[in-house]
């Protein structure tokens, strides 16, 4: 059971979140009104009033962004890599996340100009993020995890545990990609996948 201090902290956090939600609703309402006034002033050729109202719009937009900062976009190749390697992340937990993070850091760290040092903390592969998030770059990440995961991070990475891509599964089944996808959609519609049974508890 939570201590008194923890209950107070939770209550304060809930109040703060409610205050933010209330302010966001006010911003929405104020913005609609100010935007309407700006657009009306423009239509009436009252450009001075329109400029004031547009400044108000910008101020409200800035305040909105403080409460709702834009979310960084996840690279599609990275999303696919994470999906296919979910069993590794689930099995290894935080150690697995740390291993992946540090391997990515090594890949993007500049090469060490000192030829006398092989210490991976001070040298790297000199790859850019654009190079890392390609098929070849992510294959290199898998090689690093497979070869050095147990030595440096205490994790076991095995490429053979990856989830198959639909094209690879189609090839193994002897079907074309279209045939495989149609069959997969039909099985999904019938809720025959294991993850669809028992409320997803398998």
Beta strands, then each sheet from edge to edge (+ up, - down):
end
